Amino acid sequence: MASMSRAEQIRKIQELCFACVDMNLYLDNNPEDKNALNIYNSLGSQFHQAVCAYEKKYGPLMNFGHGGNMGTCPFQWVDDPWPWQREFYE
């Protein structure tokens, strides 16, 4: 992830998030599928690593959660453009 651009990192996070949700839905209906569970766990780990790598370099993606930025001063959530702003992806 280190050599990826900011936009590429966001895209990878989105892809991993989608895959995790998709596998979660599959496992809701197939809870005994050990292969699917292994895939789900691997995707979840990749997602967590991708989010942490992104947040370490660019700051938090959400105003709570993954990056451990809660309680830091100055409050970092507002330092950069919002993740959904068009200029963010250019």
TADAUR-V143488 format. One record per helix or strand of 2 or more residues. SS is the DSSP state (A for helix, B for strand). FROM is the first residue (numbers start at 0). LEN is the number of residues. If there is no record, write none. Layout:
SS,FROM,LEN
SS,FROM,LEN
This chain:
A,5,24
A,33,25
A,75,3
A,85,4
